Amino acid sequence: MELKELQQQVTEFVRDKGWYKADSARPQVPRNLAISLCLEAAEVLEHFQWQEECDREEMALELADVLHYVLQLADVLDIDLEQAVMTKLAQNRERRW
């Protein structure tokens, strides 16, 4: 599945839940999405707290949550993630580490 298609699936899911409606209890605005993204990323880190290994199936689900919020935030902000990744890769290729 292409990134754009995946982003569309996430958008449809959120729309079907009614979370884009103005009176939603979970407003899908950039601020809230950024907070949710950070919280989900922290859950990824939590799997390594006090241990070196993680459960791959659980980690896959946590990473899916992170990606969900990345895709949704990009959509709400009208950011072309494919282009953004390519731009960042080009910048990093020129960067001295």
C-alpha positions in Angstrom: 0.0 0.0 0.0 1.3 3.5 -0.9 1.8 6.1 1.8 -1.0 8.3 0.4 -3.4 5.3 0.5 -2.5 4.5 4.1 -3.0 8.2 5.0 -6.4 8.0 3.3 -7.4 4.9 5.3 -6.5 6.7 8.6 -8.5 9.8 7.5 -11.5 7.6 6.7 -11.2 5.8 10.0 -11.1 9.0 12.0 -14.0 10.5 10.0 -16.1 7.4 10.5 -15.5 7.7 14.3 -16.8 11.3 14.1 -13.6 12.8 15.5 -13.4 15.5 12.8 -16.8 16.9 13.8 -16.7 20.3 15.5 -18.5 19.0 18.6 -16.2 15.9 19.0 -15.0 15.0 22.5 -11.7 14.3 20.8 -11.0 17.3 18.6 -8.5 16.3 15.9 -6.6 19.6 15.8 -2.8 19.8 15.3 -2.1 20.5 19.0 -4.1 17.4 20.2 -2.6 15.2 17.5 0.9 16.3 18.4 0.3 15.5 22.0 -1.1 12.1 21.1 1.9 11.4 18.9 4.3 12.1 21.8 2.2 10.0 24.2 2.3 7.1 21.7 6.0 7.5 21.1 6.5 7.3 24.9 4.6 4.0 24.9 7.2 2.7 22.5 10.0 3.6 24.9 8.0 2.1 27.8 8.5 -1.3 26.3 12.3 -1.0 26.9 12.0 0.3 30.4 13.9 -2.1 32.7 14.7 -4.5 29.9 16.8 -4.9 26.8 14.3 -6.8 24.6 10.7 -6.1 23.7 7.7 -8.1 22.5 7.8 -7.6 18.7 4.0 -8.0 18.3 3.3 -5.4 21.0 5.9 -3.1 19.5 4.4 -3.4 16.1 1.1 -2.2 17.5 2.7 0.7 19.3 4.6 1.7 16.1 1.3 1.5 14.2 -0.2 4.0 16.7 2.7 6.4 16.2 2.4 6.2 12.5 -1.4 6.7 12.7 -0.8 10.1 14.4 2.0 11.0 12.1 -0.2 10.4 9.1 -3.2 12.2 10.6 -1.1 15.2 11.7 0.4 15.5 8.2 -3.1 15.3 6.7 -4.6 17.9 9.0 -1.6 20.3 8.3 -1.7 19.4 4.5 1.9 18.2 4.5 3.1 15.9 1.8 5.0 13.3 3.9 6.6 11.6 0.9 8.1 14.9 -0.2 9.0 15.9 3.3 10.9 12.6 3.8 12.7 13.0 0.5 13.6 16.6 1.3 14.9 15.6 4.8 16.9 12.7 3.3 18.6 15.1 0.8 19.4 17.5 3.6 20.9 14.7 5.7 23.0 13.4 2.9 24.8 16.8 2.8 25.1 17.0 6.5 28.3 16.3 8.4 27.8 14.0 11.3 
